[in-house]
Structure formats: structure tokens, C-alpha cells
């Protein structure tokens, strides 16, 4: 549990109140990470802008797969659950459960598996990565721009995941996830 004190929905003001309202409209409650990070709404907005710029240049399916893999590597329950919920727009529950359990055997394309392995490695130990990692993406058919976008999406997920983890923010129970999918998303994390 985070030691950071945050305003209640009744007491929040300014841009932070808009961030709270966005969460309530989207999921019916204010997420713990929104409460804490809304204490610096300018940084929160900068984060959102960065993600929009990165995600806009990518196919949404690709962005969510990269995000799920990067969150796995970062051991981020917060991001796995939140993006598991968002990914239900793109995948049916059975397919997403298979991806969450093991993307390597989930029936994804070889290029998607390579992309997810790369994103996971960015989170686990980016300092150990070499040109060989990027070459595997190129060999899988990705352009240089796509390799940069995959890397930026994974690295940005690390930024957010690490901040949320470092502040010991409680993990919210994401609405709309079955127990089976929830368990698959956070297994081993």
C-alpha cells in the first residue's frame, strides 16, 4: 500500500479532478495509479501524450501485444491487468488467455512472437540487448521505423510500470476480466 496521500473524489480539484472523472467514466472507479500520479498532473499528461504519439504510429494490436509483453518482463500486475482489459477490444477472451499464459504457444504469428520476446527483453534487461535482438525483428519483417516504435512502446511501459511499482501503489481489480483471464495475466508475476 502506498504511503502517498491522495484526495478523495469529493476533494480533488483542477486537472486531477478531470483525470479522476475519466477513470470513473471508463471503469466506474478511480484507479490507484491515477490517484497517485494525478498529484503531478503535468507529468501525467506528458506521459499520456507520449503514449498517444507512440501508439498512433503503431497498429493497435501490435501496441497492446508489446505492452503486455513489456509488462510481463517488468513484472507489472498493474499494467498486465489494465492492458489485459484494454486488449479485450482486440482479442476474444480465450485467445487473450492463451496469450497471457504463454504468447509463444498462443497461435500468434512468428513475427508477433518475436516482437513480444523483444519487448519482454527490454523490460527484463535492456542493457544486455545487442544488434542481434533488433536483427531478429528485421528478419521477422519489421522495418527500422517499426523496430524503433516497438522499442519505444516497451520502454515507455517500463517507465510507467516502474513508477507505479516504486510508489507501492495497490493493484486494482480490473473490471470485466474473468477470474481465468485475470489469473493468466498475473501468473508468475
Residue frames relative to the residue before (quaternion, step in Angstrom):
aa qw qx qy qz dx dy dz
X 1.0000 0.0000 0.0000 0.0000 0.00 0.00 0.00
X 0.4515 -0.7083 0.4803 0.2526 3.54 -0.84 0.98
X 0.4007 -0.7042 0.5309 0.2484 3.55 -1.07 0.72
X 0.4926 0.6752 -0.4189 0.3549 3.57 1.29 -0.16
X 0.3022 -0.7502 0.5651 0.1632 3.56 -0.85 1.00
X 0.0648 -0.8037 0.5915 -0.0052 3.54 -0.86 1.00
X 0.5367 -0.6316 0.4411 0.3443 3.59 -1.09 0.58
X 0.5093 -0.6092 0.5094 0.3315 3.54 -1.21 0.53
X 0.6807 -0.4601 0.3560 0.4453 3.57 -1.28 0.19
X 0.6502 0.5323 -0.3089 0.4455 3.58 1.07 -0.74
X 0.7732 0.3926 -0.1807 0.4640 3.60 1.02 -0.83
X 0.5227 0.6556 -0.4170 0.3508 3.60 1.21 -0.27
X 0.1218 -0.8034 0.5820 0.0333 3.57 -1.07 0.76
X 0.8174 0.3245 -0.2017 0.4311 3.51 -1.38 0.19
X 0.8332 -0.1650 0.1512 0.5057 3.53 -1.18 -0.71
X 0.6003 0.5664 -0.3633 0.4323 3.59 1.05 -0.70
X 0.6350 0.5199 -0.3455 0.4550 3.62 1.00 -0.71
X 0.6236 0.5231 -0.3388 0.4720 3.61 1.08 -0.61
X 0.6346 0.5158 -0.3262 0.4741 3.58 1.04 -0.76
X 0.6244 0.5225 -0.3294 0.4782 3.58 0.99 -0.82
X 0.6720 0.5092 -0.2989 0.4470 3.59 0.85 -1.02
X 0.6219 0.5453 -0.3393 0.4481 3.60 1.02 -0.71
X 0.6548 0.4950 -0.3088 0.4806 3.58 0.97 -0.83
X 0.6518 0.5153 -0.3219 0.4538 3.58 0.91 -0.88
X 0.6602 0.5002 -0.3071 0.4687 3.59 0.96 -0.84
X 0.7109 0.4717 -0.2582 0.4533 3.58 0.99 -0.84
X 0.8580 0.1005 0.0018 0.5037 3.57 0.79 -0.97
X 0.5758 -0.6388 0.3592 0.3625 3.57 1.27 0.08
X 0.7750 0.1463 -0.1137 0.6042 3.60 1.27 0.05
X 0.4820 -0.6321 0.5129 0.3243 3.55 -1.30 0.30
X 0.3948 -0.7302 0.5106 0.2241 3.56 -0.65 1.13
X 0.6219 -0.5682 0.4018 0.3591 3.53 -1.16 0.68
X 0.6648 0.5019 -0.3178 0.4529 3.58 0.93 -0.84
X 0.6237 0.5209 -0.3455 0.4694 3.60 1.06 -0.64
X 0.6263 0.5502 -0.3367 0.4378 3.59 0.93 -0.88
X 0.7286 0.4345 -0.2473 0.4681 3.56 0.78 -1.03
X 0.7359 0.4323 -0.2580 0.4527 3.60 0.71 -0.99
X 0.5707 0.5798 -0.3815 0.4389 3.59 1.23 -0.32
X 0.4870 0.6367 -0.4460 0.3982 3.58 1.24 -0.04
X 0.7289 0.1975 -0.1651 0.6344 3.56 1.31 -0.33
X 0.1236 -0.8573 0.4946 0.0719 3.59 0.43 1.20
X 0.5915 0.5637 -0.3805 0.4331 3.61 1.10 -0.53
X 0.6618 0.4785 -0.3023 0.4917 3.58 0.97 -0.82
X 0.6172 0.5406 -0.3407 0.4590 3.59 1.02 -0.78
X 0.6725 0.4876 -0.2923 0.4738 3.58 0.93 -0.92
X 0.6285 0.5229 -0.3383 0.4659 3.59 1.01 -0.75
X 0.6188 0.5337 -0.3294 0.4731 3.58 1.03 -0.81
X 0.6689 0.5009 -0.2974 0.4618 3.58 0.83 -0.99
X 0.6485 0.5062 -0.3228 0.4680 3.59 0.96 -0.81
X 0.6365 0.5261 -0.3301 0.4573 3.59 0.93 -0.86
X 0.6744 0.4901 -0.2970 0.4656 3.59 0.86 -0.94
X 0.6377 0.5235 -0.3337 0.4560 3.59 0.96 -0.77
X 0.6552 0.5061 -0.3134 0.4651 3.58 0.95 -0.85
X 0.6719 0.4829 -0.2986 0.4755 3.58 0.92 -0.89
X 0.7107 0.4696 -0.2702 0.4488 3.59 0.73 -1.06
X 0.6088 0.5808 -0.3554 0.4071 3.60 1.02 -0.74
X 0.7029 0.4600 -0.2739 0.4683 3.58 1.05 -0.68
X 0.6915 0.4428 -0.2601 0.5081 3.57 1.32 -0.09
X 0.5568 -0.5229 0.5162 0.3874 3.50 -1.34 0.31
X 0.5456 -0.6514 0.4104 0.3309 3.62 -0.87 0.90
X 0.6153 0.5371 -0.3501 0.4586 3.60 0.99 -0.76
X 0.6601 0.5045 -0.3042 0.4660 3.57 0.89 -0.94
X 0.6475 0.5284 -0.3202 0.4461 3.59 0.90 -0.92
X 0.6983 0.4669 -0.2869 0.4605 3.60 0.82 -0.93
X 0.6289 0.5154 -0.3455 0.4684 3.62 1.01 -0.68
X 0.6404 0.5083 -0.3200 0.4786 3.59 0.96 -0.82
X 0.6581 0.5173 -0.3046 0.4545 3.56 0.93 -0.91
X 0.6557 0.5015 -0.3162 0.4676 3.60 0.91 -0.84
X 0.6752 0.4852 -0.2998 0.4678 3.60 0.95 -0.84
X 0.6517 0.5024 -0.3194 0.4700 3.60 0.95 -0.83
X 0.6491 0.5056 -0.3140 0.4737 3.60 1.00 -0.79
X 0.6029 0.5403 -0.3520 0.4698 3.58 1.09 -0.64
X 0.6847 0.4875 -0.2824 0.4623 3.57 0.85 -0.97
X 0.6922 0.4536 -0.2632 0.4958 3.58 1.09 -0.72
X 0.3527 -0.7552 0.4722 0.2869 3.57 1.34 -0.15
X 0.3553 0.7561 -0.4606 0.2998 3.54 1.06 0.89
X 0.2789 -0.7622 0.5667 0.1418 3.55 -0.35 1.25
X 0.5904 0.5933 -0.3613 0.4108 3.56 1.02 -0.84
X 0.7619 0.3991 -0.2086 0.4656 3.55 0.67 -1.15
X 0.6024 0.5453 -0.3696 0.4506 3.60 1.05 -0.62
X 0.6920 0.4645 -0.2844 0.4739 3.59 0.89 -0.89
X 0.6743 0.4976 -0.3096 0.4493 3.59 0.85 -0.93
X 0.7419 0.3886 -0.2398 0.4909 3.59 0.88 -0.87
X 0.5095 0.5801 -0.4307 0.4673 3.56 1.24 -0.17
X 0.6540 0.5057 -0.3002 0.4759 3.55 0.96 -0.90
X 0.6744 0.4870 -0.2985 0.4679 3.59 0.90 -0.91
X 0.6578 0.5391 -0.3064 0.4275 3.59 1.05 -0.75
X 0.5255 0.6313 -0.4173 0.3887 3.59 1.20 -0.25
X 0.5439 0.5885 -0.4028 0.4423 3.60 1.27 -0.17
X 0.7601 0.4049 -0.1689 0.4793 3.54 1.19 -0.69
X 0.7771 0.2319 -0.0894 0.5782 3.56 1.16 -0.66
X 0.4299 -0.6312 0.5428 0.3494 3.55 -1.12 0.46
X 0.7016 -0.5107 0.2994 0.3967 3.55 -1.21 0.49
X 0.6482 0.5196 -0.3339 0.4454 3.60 0.92 -0.80
X 0.6666 0.4911 -0.3059 0.4700 3.59 0.92 -0.87
X 0.6674 0.4969 -0.3056 0.4630 3.58 0.92 -0.88
X 0.6111 0.5351 -0.3495 0.4669 3.60 1.05 -0.68
X 0.6451 0.5064 -0.3222 0.4729 3.62 0.97 -0.80
X 0.6443 0.5122 -0.3166 0.4715 3.58 0.97 -0.85
X 0.6740 0.5019 -0.2983 0.4526 3.57 0.90 -0.90
X 0.6568 0.5098 -0.3170 0.4563 3.59 1.00 -0.74
X 0.7571 -0.2222 0.1806 0.5873 3.58 0.91 -0.93
X 0.2938 -0.7980 0.5005 0.1623 3.56 -0.12 1.28
X 0.5990 0.5953 -0.3618 0.3950 3.60 1.14 -0.54
X 0.7764 0.2885 -0.1498 0.5400 3.59 1.15 -0.59
X 0.4706 0.7250 -0.3960 0.3100 3.58 1.26 0.32
X 0.5802 -0.6028 0.3765 0.3977 3.58 1.24 0.06
X 0.3977 0.6959 -0.4960 0.3341 3.59 1.19 0.40
X 0.6097 -0.5270 0.4202 0.4171 3.56 -1.23 0.25
X 0.6403 -0.5208 0.3927 0.4056 3.57 -1.23 0.41
X 0.6376 0.5261 -0.3284 0.4570 3.60 1.03 -0.75
X 0.6546 0.5030 -0.3193 0.4654 3.61 0.97 -0.81
X 0.6306 0.5215 -0.3323 0.4690 3.59 1.00 -0.77
X 0.6553 0.5053 -0.3121 0.4668 3.60 0.91 -0.88
X 0.6411 0.5304 -0.3071 0.4619 3.56 1.00 -0.87
X 0.6819 0.4754 -0.2919 0.4731 3.58 0.91 -0.88
X 0.6227 0.5273 -0.3440 0.4645 3.60 1.00 -0.73
X 0.6278 0.5283 -0.3208 0.4731 3.57 1.03 -0.82
X 0.6839 0.4896 -0.2862 0.4589 3.60 0.83 -1.00
X 0.6321 0.5178 -0.3330 0.4705 3.57 1.01 -0.76
X 0.6611 0.5089 -0.3064 0.4583 3.60 0.96 -0.86
X 0.5665 0.5721 -0.3847 0.4513 3.61 1.08 -0.64
X 0.7133 0.4573 -0.2522 0.4674 3.58 0.95 -0.86
X 0.6770 0.5039 -0.2960 0.4473 3.55 0.98 -0.80
X 0.7834 -0.2069 0.1831 0.5567 3.59 0.78 -1.00
X 0.1372 -0.8267 0.5432 0.0524 3.56 0.27 1.26
X 0.6149 0.5710 -0.3600 0.4077 3.60 1.07 -0.60
X 0.6650 0.4901 -0.3051 0.4738 3.61 1.21 -0.36
X 0.5242 0.6529 -0.4096 0.3621 3.58 1.25 -0.09
X 0.1303 -0.7791 0.6116 0.0442 3.53 -1.17 0.74
X 0.7314 -0.3799 0.3139 0.4714 3.54 -1.30 -0.11
X 0.5670 0.6093 -0.3853 0.3985 3.59 1.13 -0.57
X 0.6207 0.5372 -0.3489 0.4523 3.61 1.06 -0.68
X 0.6828 0.4626 -0.2819 0.4903 3.59 0.90 -0.89
X 0.6125 0.5544 -0.3458 0.4448 3.58 1.07 -0.71
X 0.6170 0.5335 -0.3525 0.4588 3.61 1.03 -0.70
X 0.6393 0.4969 -0.3321 0.4837 3.59 1.03 -0.68
X 0.6416 0.5105 -0.3323 0.4662 3.60 0.92 -0.83
X 0.6641 0.5049 -0.2999 0.4627 3.58 0.95 -0.89
X 0.6516 0.4989 -0.3076 0.4816 3.58 1.20 -0.50
X 0.6588 -0.5546 0.2898 0.4176 3.57 1.31 0.05
X 0.5152 0.6484 -0.4228 0.3679 3.60 1.23 0.07
X 0.4316 -0.6753 0.5365 0.2641 3.56 -1.10 0.77
X 0.6764 -0.4659 0.3600 0.4424 3.56 -1.27 0.20
X 0.6403 0.5167 -0.3292 0.4634 3.61 0.94 -0.82
X 0.6635 0.4959 -0.3114 0.4658 3.59 0.92 -0.83
X 0.6201 0.5296 -0.3429 0.4663 3.60 1.04 -0.70
X 0.6426 0.5032 -0.3163 0.4836 3.58 0.98 -0.82
X 0.6705 0.5014 -0.3081 0.4518 3.61 0.87 -0.90
X 0.6274 0.5207 -0.3311 0.4750 3.61 0.98 -0.79
X 0.6649 0.5048 -0.2954 0.4647 3.56 0.94 -0.92
X 0.6648 0.5000 -0.3075 0.4620 3.58 0.90 -0.88
X 0.6463 0.5151 -0.3262 0.4589 3.60 0.94 -0.82
X 0.6741 0.4819 -0.2987 0.4734 3.59 0.92 -0.86
X 0.6715 0.4964 -0.3014 0.4603 3.59 0.91 -0.88
X 0.6400 0.5166 -0.3247 0.4670 3.58 1.00 -0.78
X 0.6218 0.5278 -0.3433 0.4657 3.59 1.01 -0.74
X 0.6188 0.5458 -0.3338 0.4557 3.56 1.06 -0.73
X 0.6153 0.5537 -0.3415 0.4451 3.56 0.94 -0.87
X 0.7239 0.4412 -0.2538 0.4657 3.56 0.71 -1.07
X 0.6485 0.5263 -0.3185 0.4484 3.58 0.89 -0.92
X 0.6798 0.4977 -0.2947 0.4509 3.57 0.85 -0.95
X 0.6391 0.5210 -0.3325 0.4577 3.60 0.97 -0.77
X 0.6721 0.4958 -0.2909 0.4667 3.57 0.89 -0.96
X 0.6657 0.4910 -0.3011 0.4745 3.58 0.96 -0.83
X 0.6668 0.5222 -0.3070 0.4341 3.59 0.89 -0.92
X 0.6996 0.4408 -0.2611 0.4981 3.57 1.12 -0.63
X 0.3824 -0.7625 0.4490 0.2661 3.60 1.34 0.11
X 0.2031 0.7927 -0.5407 0.1951 3.56 0.97 0.90
X 0.5258 -0.6424 0.4605 0.3144 3.55 -0.94 0.93
X 0.4260 -0.6697 0.5492 0.2617 3.53 -1.17 0.70
X 0.3143 -0.7551 0.5488 0.1728 3.56 -0.73 1.09
X 0.4379 -0.6420 0.5558 0.2953 3.52 -1.22 0.54
X 0.3052 -0.7846 0.5129 0.1681 3.57 -0.38 1.22
X 0.3904 -0.7222 0.5172 0.2419 3.58 -0.73 1.04
X 0.7638 0.3921 -0.2756 0.4323 3.55 -1.17 0.58
X 0.6167 0.5116 -0.3557 0.4811 3.58 1.28 0.09
X 0.4078 -0.6821 0.5453 0.2666 3.55 -0.89 0.89
X 0.6459 -0.5122 0.3872 0.4129 3.57 -1.23 0.36
X 0.6424 0.5324 -0.3276 0.4433 3.60 1.00 -0.79
X 0.6811 0.4661 -0.2904 0.4842 3.60 0.91 -0.88
X 0.6204 0.5351 -0.3425 0.4598 3.59 0.95 -0.81
X 0.6718 0.4972 -0.2983 0.4610 3.58 0.84 -0.95
X 0.6526 0.5126 -0.3150 0.4605 3.59 0.97 -0.83
X 0.6615 0.5248 -0.3094 0.4373 3.58 0.99 -0.83
X 0.7984 0.3010 -0.1611 0.4960 3.60 0.95 -0.75
X 0.3720 0.7296 -0.4973 0.2865 3.60 1.23 0.12
X 0.8416 0.1901 -0.1534 0.4817 3.54 -0.92 0.90
X 0.6027 0.5375 -0.3717 0.4579 3.59 1.23 0.07
